[in-house]
């Protein structure tokens, strides 16, 4: 005869409970990792959009300051960015404002988390 120290059903219940708790801890850790990955991806995409916007606005500002601004009347105008860079940007609006001896070019995204507005301003004669 073999002596047992406890009931087999109770021991397997404790093991099952430990397994459920371990899986719960693992799922919680994986959810945190997935959330941080998603947040970092959004931040990197917004940073990329901002870098593209800065490059496009800086390039157009150089063209404007080279004398192109004279072909525009004073006031605020919609401005179309040239080149391939605007295709990489999210929806937004670029405006050119001329007045008071200043030229201002600004790109503003339509939605949130798109890198924010980029503006360049310079004095002209």
C-alpha positions in Angstrom: 0.0 0.0 0.0 1.2 3.5 -0.9 0.6 6.3 1.5 -0.4 9.7 0.0 0.1 13.0 1.7 -2.9 14.8 0.2 -5.7 14.6 -2.2 -4.7 14.5 -5.9 -7.6 16.8 -6.9 -6.5 19.5 -4.5 -2.8 19.4 -5.6 -3.8 19.8 -9.3 -6.1 22.7 -8.4 -3.2 24.6 -6.8 -1.0 23.9 -9.9 -3.8 25.2 -12.2 -4.2 28.3 -10.1 -0.4 29.0 -10.2 -0.5 28.5 -14.0 -3.4 31.0 -14.4 -1.7 33.6 -12.2 1.6 33.1 -14.2 -0.3 33.6 -17.5 -2.0 36.7 -16.1 1.3 38.2 -15.1 2.8 37.4 -18.5 -0.2 38.9 -20.4 0.0 42.1 -18.3 3.8 42.4 -19.1 3.2 41.8 -22.8 0.3 44.4 -22.9 2.7 47.0 -21.4 5.4 46.2 -24.0 2.8 46.4 -26.8 1.5 49.8 -25.6 5.0 51.2 -25.3 5.8 50.0 -28.8 2.7 51.6 -30.2 3.5 54.9 -28.4 7.0 55.0 -29.6 5.9 54.3 -33.2 3.5 57.3 -33.0 6.2 59.5 -31.6 8.7 58.4 -34.3 6.1 59.0 -37.1 5.4 62.5 -35.7 9.1 63.2 -35.6 9.5 62.0 -39.2 6.6 64.3 -40.3 8.2 67.2 -38.6 11.6 66.6 -40.2 10.0 66.4 -43.7 8.0 69.6 -43.0 11.1 71.4 -41.8 13.0 70.3 -44.9 10.2 71.4 -47.3 9.6 74.8 -45.6 13.3 75.6 -45.4 13.7 74.8 -49.1 10.8 76.9 -50.1 11.9 79.7 -47.9 15.3 79.8 -49.6 13.5 80.1 -53.0 11.2 82.9 -51.7 14.1 84.8 -50.2 16.0 84.6 -53.5 13.4 86.9 -54.9 10.3 84.8 -55.6 8.5 86.6 -52.8 8.2 89.7 -55.1 5.7 87.8 -57.4 3.2 87.6 -54.5 0.9 90.4 -53.3 0.9 91.4 -49.7 -1.4 89.4 -47.4 -1.9 85.7 -46.7 -1.9 83.1 -49.5 -2.2 79.4 -49.7 1.1 78.0 -50.8 1.8 74.7 -52.5 5.1 73.1 -51.4 7.1 71.8 -54.4 9.0 68.5 -54.8 8.3 65.1 -53.4 8.5 66.0 -49.7 4.8 67.0 -49.4 3.7 63.5 -50.4 5.3 62.2 -47.2 3.4 64.7 -45.1 0.0 64.2 -43.5 -2.9 66.4 -44.5 -2.2 70.0 -43.7 -2.1 73.6 -45.0 0.8 75.8 -46.0 0.4 79.6 -45.9 2.6 82.4 -47.1 2.2 85.7 -45.4 3.8 88.9 -46.9 3.6 92.2 -45.2 5.5 94.8 -43.2 8.8 93.9 -44.8 8.5 90.3 -43.6 7.9 87.0 -45.4 6.5 84.1 -43.3 6.0 80.6 -44.6 4.1 78.2 -42.3 3.0 74.6 -42.6 0.3 73.5 -40.2 -1.0 69.9 -40.0 -4.7 69.2 -40.0 -4.7 66.6 -37.3 -3.1 66.1 -33.9 0.1 64.1 -33.4 1.5 65.1 -36.8 4.7 66.8 -35.6 3.3 70.2 -35.1 3.5 73.4 -37.1 6.6 74.6 -38.8 7.2 78.3 -39.6 10.0 80.3 -41.0 10.0 84.1 -41.1 12.5 86.6 -42.5 12.9 90.3 -43.2 13.0 91.4 -46.9 13.6 94.7 -48.6 
